[in-house]
Amino acid sequence: MAPPPRKLVLAASSADAGVAAWDLRTGAEDIRLRPCASFPRALASVADRFLAAAQAPPPGGNSGTVHFYHWDKPQVAVKSFPAEPIQVLIADPEGSYLIGGGGKGNLFLWQVASGELLHTWHAHYRAVRCLALYDYLLVSGSEDGSIRVWDLIMLLDEQARLEANTSYLYNFSQHALPVTDIACFLVGVVVSSSEDRTCKIWSLSEGRMLRSISFPAIIDSVALDPRSHIFYAGGRDGKIYVTAMGVDVNSHGSDDSSILGALDDHRYAGYLVDVHSVYKAVTSLAASSDGLLLVSGSEDGNVRVWDTRSPVTNVLIITPKRINLPPLQPLRKVRSSNGEAEARALILPRPENDVPIAGNSSSIFLERCLDALQKHDGSSRLFEPGMSTLYGAPNKQGTEWRSRYLELQDLFVHEVLDQLPSSGGT
């Protein structure tokens, strides 16, 4: 039987620490590619054949390079020198094209096989911060707060470009601050995050916003769960918010009810200052193709792998009451494991500090009957079916008291249920 294919987790930093690659199953470091100091969103795997990483320019410099690495060699294989520093990189799934976004708002489209620059165009007024692909559609987000959708087929057709009114299909400007990340879902739905503390959900087929979800912190990264309509949002407060997309709700307002929960191990990675934790922002997220694992990176320099399969097996809604309860007692056996009656089952007296249920007189009456039973016989065998007298005859009095007890219990239960508020007929 062939071993499972190797899966690597890659991480890079703006500091020149190289690209670290770990085995996803074992956690062991596989290789470290040097040198590398890249922007956020500037690492791209080209059809898993090789790696491309746009380099941040040195302090005071205005030019950057793009490094290409093979998986079996730690050093740079090829260097490319674009016209301006590339801040974000993305490749199509087949590895035919490489697309880069520049610090001046320009986009570049290269053919991988030849290295030829097929097209360049001015896409945004400020730097391009993030890119995403859905089939032949390219989605770009910028520091100017805008999101634009581009048809790559039209961009490569010079005649089509000349005939089009605008070079983009859609221009979304609902974000008030810079866009930080973009992710595309398989059904043509886009999720964007921004420094305005919202994530917005867009329809590529309709060209409009479906929802806007507010968060308690700035969101720097998003990742989609391919199994369901939820996404993960990495915040600058160190939390990863688990959020329902809810694309079936056509809401144009702000909606924070879709936040299902949060993973917040990242927030405890810093030192303590007074009584507050130093929160480390979650800067990047990636979900496995089966959705079972989520990988996060943060400003604390740690990469964490989360198991998203942790099941929820019980859900209750309660209203806790603060009452003076007696010490809990272990339960006594009523029957043994072989089905025979157990003679040492006890009915414990009601503690002095127990709190009766207000308004239920039958509960008090029932307890008084039980007290009378114990005083009358002094044993707990009256409610045990099959118990007999010394000569084997049925205990008639015990059977009669047991019947009364069951009737009183039934009356008590019905009285409690009648006083509960209605739950819509259920």
N, C-alpha and C positions, 0 to 999 in steps of 0.2 A: 504494500500500500504506500503510495507516494505521500511524503510529508506535506502538511498544509503550506500554502504559499506564504512567504515571509511578508509581514506587514510592519512598516516602520512608522514611527512618530518623528516628525522633523520639527525642530525649533531653532529660531534664529533671533538675533537681537540687533539693536542699533549700535551696540558696542561691538568691537571686533573680537567676538568670541567664537566665530565660525558657525557652521550649521551642524547641530548635534542631531544624530539619528539613533533612536532607541528601538529595540525590538518590542512590539506592542504586547506580545504574549509573555515575555520573560522580564522585560524592563531593563535588559542589559544594553549598554551602549554598543551600537554596531559600527559606526564610523563617525568621524568628525571632519567636516569639509572646511578647509581654510584657504585663504582668509575670507571673511564675510562680515559685513556690517550693513544690515538692510533696513529699509523703511518697513513700517507695518503694511501688510498686504502685498509685499514685494517679493514673495517666495512663490514659485509656480513649478509644479511637476508637469513636464511635457509628456503626456501619455504614459507616465511612469517609466519612460526610457532614460531621461536625464533631468537634471534640476537647473532651473534658471533663477537667479537672485539679483535684483537690482540693488546696487550699492549706494549708500548715502555718501554724498560728497564730503571731503574732509572739511574741517572748520575753515571758513573763509573761501572755500572753493565753490565754483559754480558749474562743475561738470561731474558726472558720475558714470560708472561703468555697469555693465550687466555681465555677471559671471555665470558660466555654464560648467556643471560638474557631472562626472560619471559616478555611478554608485559604488564602483570598486576602487576608486582612486581618491585620496583625500585632498589633492590639489586641484586648482582651477584648470579645466581643459581648454576653454576658449574664453576670450574677453571681447566684449562688444562695446563700442563707444557711440551712444546715441547723441542726437543733437542737443538734448537737454536732460537733466537728471530725471530718471524714471522713478516715480514714487509708488507705483502699484503695477503688478504684473498678473496676467491671467492667460491660460492656454485653453484651446478648445479640447474636448475629450479625446479626439483622434490625434491630437498633437500636430495638426497641419498649420495652425496659426498661433502666433504669440502676440498679445495685445498689451500695450503699456500706456499708462497715464502719467503725464508730466506735471512738473511743478508750476507751469505756466498755463495749465488748462488744456493742453493739447493731448490728442490721442494718436497712437502709432500702431499700425498693423503690419506685422512682418510675416513672411512665409518661412516656416521652419526649415524646410528642405534646402532652400537656396540661400536663406538669410536675407532675401531681398525685402526692402521696405515697400510694401504694396500701396499704402495710402497713409497720409497724415492729415489731420484736420483739427481746427480749433473747436473744442467741445464745450468748455466752460470758461467763465470769466476769471475763476481762481483755480487753484491746484486741484487735480483729480485725486480723490481720497480712496475710492473703492470701485471695483468692477465686478460684474457678474454676467454669466451667459445663460441664455435659454434658447436652445436650438440656434437659429441664425440671428437672434436678437441680442444685442449688447446693451447692458444697463450700466450707467456710470453715475457716480455720486461725487459731489464736489464740496470744497470749502465754502462756496458761495451759497450752499443750502439747496441747490437744485439737483434733480435727478432727471436724466435724459435717457431715452430708449432709442437705439440706433439699429437700422436694418443693414446688416453686413453685406447682403447681396446687392442692395442698392448702392452702398458705398463703393463697392468694387466695380460697379457699372457706371462708367463716366457719363453715358447718355442719360441714364436714369437720374443721376445726380443733377444734371443740368435741367431736367424737366421738373424736378421736385420743387415745391415751394420752400420747404425747409429741409435741412440735412437730417433732422431727427424725426422720429415718429411721434413721440410724446415728450412733453416737458412738464415735470411735476415740481411745483415750487411751494408746497405746503409746509415744508420744514423751515423753521425760523432761524436755525443755526446750522453750522457745518454738518454734512452727512458723514457718518463714521464707518458704516458697513452696509452691505447689501447681500441678500441671499435669495435665490430663485427656487421656488417649489415646482414639482413636476407638472402641475396643472396650470402653469402660466401665472402663478401668483408670486409677487415679489414682496419681501419684507426688508424694510430699511430702518436703520437706527441713526440717531442724531444727538448732537450735544444739547438739543432742546428738551431732552429727557423723554422723548417719545419714540415709539416704533410705529411705523405706518405700513399698512398692507395695501398693495396695489394690484389691480388686474391688468395684465398685458393685453388680454383680448378686448377689454372694454376701454382701456386707456384712462382709468380713473382710480381714485382712492376708495378702498372699501372700509377701512377702519383706521383709527388712531388710538393707540394704547399708551397711557401715561405711566411713568415709572418714578420711583422715589430717588433715582440717581441717573446720571448721564450714562447712556449705553454706548459702549465702544465696539461691541462685536455681537454678531448673531449667527446662529447655526440652526438648521431645520432638522427635525426628526423625520426621516423618510417613511416611518411606519404610520404616522398619524398627523393630524393638523395641529401640532404644537411646535413651538420653537424655543430655543434657549437664548437668553439675552445676558451678556456679560456687562456688569456695571462697574463704575468707578468706586463704588462702595465695597467692592470685593465679593459681591454676591452674583450668582448665576440664577436668573429668574426663569422659571418654567412657565411658559405662557401659551394659552390656547389662542389659535389664530381666529377662530370664529368667523370664517369668511362668508358664512351663510347669513350673517347679520349685516345689513346695509346701513351701517352707522357712519355718519360723517363727523360726529363729535368725539370728545375725549372719553375713553373707556378704560378704566384700570381694573375692572372686575374680572378680566381674563387672566390675571396673574394667579397661577395655581399654587405656587410655592417657590422656594429658593434654596439653592445649594450655596453654603457660605463658608466653606473651609478656608477660602482665600483670605477672608477678612481677619483671621487670627494669626496671620503669618508675620505681622510686624511687631515692633516693640510697644510697650505701654507708655502712654504719655498721660500723666495724671490718672484719670479713671477711664480714658477712652482708648480703644484700639486704633492702631495706625492701619487704616484700610489700604489695601493694595489693589489697584484696578485690575479687572480681568480684561486683558487686551486682545485676546484671540480665542476662538472656539472652532472646533471641528468635530463633526459627528461621523461615525463609521457608516459604511454603506448599508449595513443592516439595522442601524439605529440603536444597537445594543450598548455602544460605548460612546462617551463624550470626552473629548480631550480639551483641556483649557490651559492657557498660559497667562501669567499675570506679571505685574511689575515687581513682584517679590523674587522673580527669577525662577519660580517653580513651574513645572508642567505636571498637571494632575490628570489622571484617567478615571472617569466616573462610570460606574455600572448603572445604566438606566433601567435595569430590570427589577430593581427592588420593589417587591409587590406590596400592595395595600390589601390586607386580608380582612380588616374589620373597620367599620365606620359607625360611630354613635354620635348622637346629639343629646347633650345632657345639660341640666341646670344645677350645678353643684350647690349643695346646702351645707352651711356651717352649723353642725349640731354636735352636742356632747355625746359621743358614742362610747359604749363600753369596749373593753378589749375584745378583739375578735377571737372566737373560739373555734377549734377544729371541728369539722363535721363528723358526727357519729355515724357508724354503719347502721342501716336498717335491715339490710340483708347481706349475707356473706356471699362470697364469689360462687359458691355451689348452689345458690338459690335458697338455702335454708334460712329460717328466721334467726336474727341475731338478738339475743336477749338483753344486751347491754346498751341498746339505743336509748337515749335520754331526751326528755323534753326539758330544756333549760328554763328556769324561772325568768321572768322579765326583770332586767336590771332597774335599779331605782332611777338612774339618770338617762334611761332610754326615752325617746320622744315619740309619743303615739301620733298617729295620723289624725290631724284635726278634722272634725266633722264626720267621722266614721264611727258611730256608736256600736255598730256590729262588731268592729275589731276589738273593742274593749269587752263586749259581751262574750266574744269567742275566747279571749284570754281568760276571763273569769271561769268559763266552762272548763277550760283545760286545767286551771288551778284546782277546781272542784274534783276533777277526775283524778288528779294526782293525790289529793288528800284522801279520796275515797279508797283507792286501791294501793297507793304507795309504789306502784310499779309502772313500767312503761310498756307492758305487754298487751294492754287493752286494744291497741291499734294494729296488732300484728296478726294478720290472717293465718289460720292454721294452728294457733295456740290452743291448747286444751286444758281441762282441769286435771286433777290428779288421776282421775279414773278414765281419762280419754274422751269425756263428753265435751261438746263445744261449749265455750264460755259465752252463754247467752247474754249476760250483762255487758261483756266486752263488745260483742257484736252490735248490741243496741247503741252503746255509747259511740262506737265507731261510725255508725250510720248517722247519728245526730251531728257528730263532728264534721262529716263530709257535707251535710246539708248546710251547716253554719258556714263552712268554708266557701261553698258555692254562693251563698247569700252575700258574704263579704266581698268576694271578687266582683260580683255583678254591681254592688253598690259603688265600688271604687271606679269601675269602668263607666258607670253612668255619670259620675261627677267629672270625668276627664273632658276637656274641650274637644269638640268635633274636629276631625282631620280631613274634612272634605268627603266624607262618606266611606273612607277606607277603614 
